[in-house]
Amino acid sequence: MTTHRRRAAALCGAVLILATGCAQSHGHSPQQLSEMIADTVRDSAASGPLGLGVPDTLFDPARYSCSPAVDPALPGGWRSEAPRETVEDEKAVELGLSDSEGDHSGPVAATVTDPAGETATAEAEPDDAGWARLVYPNAFDGAEELATGVHTVVWSDAGTGAPITCDGFEVG
């Protein structure tokens, strides 16, 4: 389990414990409970990003789709690119994202989840042709090499974290 997911699980657990305490006599007012939850969220946020913006989805190379699907939170005609055949003997792969409607012009982020469940993220600006391109693992902090198995790529808006689409590729 990644650090981000552990923090998110700890946060959710704390909220659940505080929320279930509302049904029993606990000696805290609703205002106090609300402040306790807010303190827990602030403490977790201060220790780093929670990673809650990346949907928990997996790429299926047989269908060229993700399950569950990622519904774009931003309008546009989103198209993504990733290798469509199993990658063999390669050191890196190129990933791309474009908005065919041209509504989105800011930076985007790609978060790649490798077969071991580890994630790495990188940002890219669209080029003159409207494509944002990244080379995995080279452009991704913490990613070292292409591991054998299925990789899931979730694209999002770099500024807001709003999910855009999901794609992926397989390494043989």
Residue, then its C-alpha position, 0 to 999 in steps of 0.5 A: m500500500t502506498t504512503h498516500r493510500r495509507r494516509a487516506a485510509a488513516l484519515c478515513g478511519a479517524v473520521l469513521i471513529l469520530a462519526t460513529g461516536c456521535a451515536q453514543s454518549h461521548g461527552h463531545s458536542p457536535q461542534q467539538l466533533s467537527e473541530m476534531i475532524a477538521d484537525t485530523v484533516r489538517d494534520s494529514a494534509a500537512s504531512g503530504p498530499l493524500g492522493l485522493g484526487v486519483p480515482d481507484t481504477l485499473f486498466d484492462p489491456a484486453r479491452y483498452s479501458c479502465s474499470p471503473a471508468v473515469d468520467p471526465a470532470l472537465p469538458g472537452g474531447w479528450r483523447s489519450e495515447a499509450p502503447r496498444e501492444t505489449v511493450e517488449d525490450e523497451k526502456a520507456v514509453e510515450l504517453g499523450l493527452s489531447d483535447s480535440e475541442g481545444d477547451h483546455s490549455g493549461p498543464v495536465a498531470a499523468t499518474v501512473t500506477d505500476p503493477a506493484g501498486e506504486t504511483a508516480t506523477a508528472e506534469a506536462e503542458p500541451d504543445d502547439a498541436g494541443w498534445a501534452r506528452l510525457v515519457y514514462p518512467n523518465a519524466f516521473d519522479g520516483a519511477e525507475e524502470l518499466a516493470t513487467g505487467v499492467h500500468t494504469v495511467v490516470w490523467s488529471d488537470a494539474g491545477t485542480g486535480a480534476p480527473i480527465t481520463c484513464d488509459g494504460f499499457e502492458v509491459g511483457 
